[in-house]
Structure formats: structure tokens, C-alpha cells
């Protein structure tokens, strides 16, 4: 009886080993093939913004509290201790802004009330959870693509990037693009310009991104935060607990980064708006597409501190948002503007009038914010895109956008998430030829050089589509 059991077990084990070996070989075949295939995204991975506030709160910090000017650090620590809490982090760029961790299990609403009632406190608010919404399956089109008819830069998939150069491919409208071809006659970008992608991180090893990733300069010390300690930010920064590595595990941030600056004319994959740029990976959402207000604030604070240390980071691309207004988030974005950093934000995917139903951070009335709506390849406002005659400023391609993905792959996705890095990328192009523009001048340049269209009249404040050629002052424009 025992002998027969051993025989059965041995046979089963051998079968499993053979299956694993075969699966590994198939995986290697698929890995090689995937580099030029747009693969169907599994339901769990179909994640695109806008993130929404859920009913749950984050566990790493319960509330965000801004103490009034003049309240010393010692006094803030004493107040937190008296309420049986601890100050989890001090946000250096915004005076008095702290994240508070409750130690006795009190409900978040009660913690907010406790702090808001204190004369030393300017405001207190929950640290809401932020998550990415799923993308509808019908906006993903897995297919082989060919570059046989393309005679421009040698990126094999560029002929499918209608947002850059629209020739009418796949029933699009010829010329309904950001005029990238004309802009590239003036500039391909510059690795002296840093664009931060605030998202789920970036796959900084991707073959089409690696050459354009920002790295901490050799002569610059690691980032230091009093609460976090030293952070090895060689590849960027992560606010996600458990790891300070900004490697993307979700895909969303990598897709946005490729739109900003996948390396151009390198015989690989796609081209970004910038062929040359430095992309700073910032991670505040993890593998499942979850983050928090505090994590976003912490990452923006990092950008400001690195700007003060000499890093030429001039643009933050933020392809996310929610209906929850956060004064803490507004304050840190304002501080970014005061440090000459443009903040480009997605308008949201609810097909709603943002003038009546605000979406944040795109709806903050700050002079360094540009709110971006999404267009389809026929030059119409995408059916999912938010709009707003005053609160949304500009439109850019955002439907069926091909870009970089995890594991060396390339995929199409749709959303104002995809439109946002087009604008951030063109901002980088402008700075490559006019590096001394102020954030006010840069914003005005992007908004004043749009292509006005009937479809966008009354939908966005400029009434127009992003035009890279006009923005960079190309001599030939359509």
C-alpha cells in the first residue's frame, strides 16, 4: 500500500516539475514577443484614474493637522502626546503641517474634532484613502502594430501614436494631434529639465524609459527627513510604507511617464513628447492602485525640498484626483508654485461639469495648476472626460493612447490620466528652449498657444487643444 502511494506521489511530483518547466518556457517566449504587442489587460490590472475617496481611512496616519503660525514644534508634540497621539511626519515645505497617528483607537471623525477645536490649530482633516478606478475593457485593443508605412523617427510603434501625429489612422481625424512633428523640428527636449511623475511610481528599468530617468546626482546627499531618516532616492522617491523604492507595481505611472518622455528615435517602442528629458519617479500608490492624501503631500514635499537643493524640477504631472477637497494638499501644491513648479492635473473621468461638481486637485484655484480634459482621435471631447468652462483649462489626447507598460511592454489606455502627461511633456519641451521662464509664464504659454476648436468652446477655459509647435515657437506650424 505504501509503495503504491510513493509511486503515485513521485509521478505527481514529476508532472508538476514538467508543467512548471513548460510554463517557464512559455513565459520566456511571451516575454520576448510582448515588447511589440499590445496585450489584453487582466480585469484586476485595468486601472486608470480618477482615484476616488473611499469610506475607509489610511492606517499610517489618521489625520492631517496644520497648526497656526507661531506654535512651536515642542508645543505641537506636547498637544499630540496629551491627546494620546504621535506626530507621524512634519511636512517641511508647509509651516505647521503635520500628519497625526492615533494611538488609542479613536474614530477618525472624533480625532478631527479634537484638533479642530484647539486654538493652536488652523485646520484638521482626515487622511482619506485614494484608489484608482478600473478602466472599461472596450477601450483596450490588443493587437500587433506595424511601422512599415512610417517614415519619421524610427520608433517602431510611433505610427500608432495618434496623439503625437494623427494621420487619420484607425478612423481618426488627420491633424487632430498636438503637432509634435513640427515641435520636434525645433527641439527634442533636454535632460537638463526634470518632470516629476506623481503616481504609482515608474518602471525605471523599462527599455524605453531608462535613459530618461532622473537619478540623484553623485554629488548630492541622500534625502533626509527628520521623521523618515535618510532615504536612498537615487531613482526617485516613494511615500508608500514598507519601501522607499519608486518602482511601479501597477502600471499606471509607467504609462504616464512614457507619454512625457519615452526615449525617441531609439529604434524601440514608442516616442514620448520629449525624446530627451529627466523623469523623476514619485510613488504614492502601490500595486493595487491605493494611496492617501498624506502620501501625495509627502511626495510633493519631497519635490519641493529637492528643488531647493538644486534639482531643476519644474513640472509635476498628476494623473489622479477625487471629489474630496483637502486643504493640506492645496497648501503643498501652492508651495510648489511658490518654488516655480507647474502642477498639471487630470480633470477626471466622470463626464461631469467640474464647474458644478469639483474634482481635486484639478479644481484648486491656484496659479500654478493646469487642469486637463481628454480628447479622442476624432478631435472630440472623450465621452468619459470631465469639462468646465472655467475650472478645466485645456484639452489633450486621452483616448486609446499607446505608451510604456510594466515588464518592457506597451499598452493602450484611456483617461484624463493620459491627457495630463501630454501637457506636462510639452511644458518640458518649452523649458528645453526657454529654461528661464517662470511658472506663471510657462502656464500662460501653454494656455495661450492652443488650437481652438468648436468642440471645446465652452468646455474648457481656453476653448482649445494643446499645440506643442506653437508652444515652443516652431517656425513651421499647422
Steps between C-alpha positions, in 0.01 A plus 500: 500500500781742596696409186208588277460836682866585444463415131195724465670786688814467289299508178304804618816684597661423166193630319509826697869551421436445129202741507705767675783465248257529209330802659837665549591447135164641387554797731839567341349474152221738595745743664699528178188532286329756727736785425308590185158362590221687669384243751153462646504627857358260760194642679698563821760705315261723304565797719477860391404814682328691636562358845210561737480542873373183662320472832811354666798686635871429485671322787839670473358836608147580608472875457683796349527797732639844429596692810486877499808712440705542815411164657840346571598146419522422871148630552369292206663188641352572844149544359522171311629318809221644716244359253680164505620543142836538331620728222573255220659758267568872477453640149797735474381709205174606669551662837310317774363219282522158667359152463365351822489133598239409763619257770178413682257394226281810495276549196651725235207740510553550873874555456427771243256667740751485787766686302268739319370624835847606619598868475848396381359323191417663167329190358475123540377249242492122447773325307275346238587194297538558125459223246510460125175426316484206255520568128221377276613197301382630165762778503785247483576355158761223511656477155823482307608832354731566211726793418541410131332817375671741741783713365573720804702419814581131522293404805313191369164585659495874429252460215243391761556809717223712355527754781843600373439473125146427382489387138143377527610151611222279639224735384651804666502858377824595325672788676309458827816468708743711705714589194797309640666455161531875450610553860779242459644710217581755771587278798505140617507606865787521746636282779560821693122519558343279769131400484369317807234232445293477820320168473552128568872538434681434173667187361837671477654192337267502198701496176326814373525696826832407664706760311260779602463422872621755754760374743627677807826671396817339633592817691160530672436337835213259551171661592463552874175544690495533877224241539591274207877517547729462199324385183698358209334698223740405221204403276245742644273486804228278641258599776355148514558325832743212509718612211659821381552355153289681235484194271151477350303186585170617349580630150311829511802716583717328240238567233487870592881525509528362146268771369718767660832362390551156350834526323447602137669384180666206678358213290292387798128512571345845520610862516415740780409863453861556608763275344736626768396601851556394859196325647493498880301197626273578796299218654203554728276217377595134528441181303121510546474869404443624855654804668403784729489877524790494743712290266437742213585796725819329614610436141433860391690618806794286382494672159505844661791406726698359206427816299642705786807274498570583137309241293344672198156345549252736335187291438291248696267277296207381715264256326258441788242674713184472710192689615656556842642847555815500710641824636829322572535391138405848381759657730788282380410553132496875567849468650614317189384796295689740726807293414435540124351154446207453261235248615313331212188314622244265345148644479339162576302234317141545617372694195386772738517878505784570742374857539199352682649179641861570594779249451824539696784587471409626151234736643723684745514864393877526510715691249732203436229244412391396151192273488486271197205344314529207255441485124444203271670444164210674320571825690191470719484521877528139619171364631646436847682833540402768748474852364447850636488842336700653783654219708643284217759683296617297201440172315748244372487149348370253757319212331676188367844629590792264443789519748743304713386231747653264753748227406613671181153496346288768328126546544213729408299671774244777515429776751579856594795318660642463151420858395679648801856382415461637147473847655777430752718371214445810288586713805832314505552573129439871555750509786760331282511810278407763761632368833459828687123533462321547831218265592255779420655554155515127430135451587396797289704372206326161503152651530545781248630283215214248472316403183149629559226263385121516488478178700680659796323835501340537843652167612843625611606853585738537203257336258791310353729202456865492606740603221864412562628675186352836590607464861867451410492765225563267208541680169268261320164437660174374365 
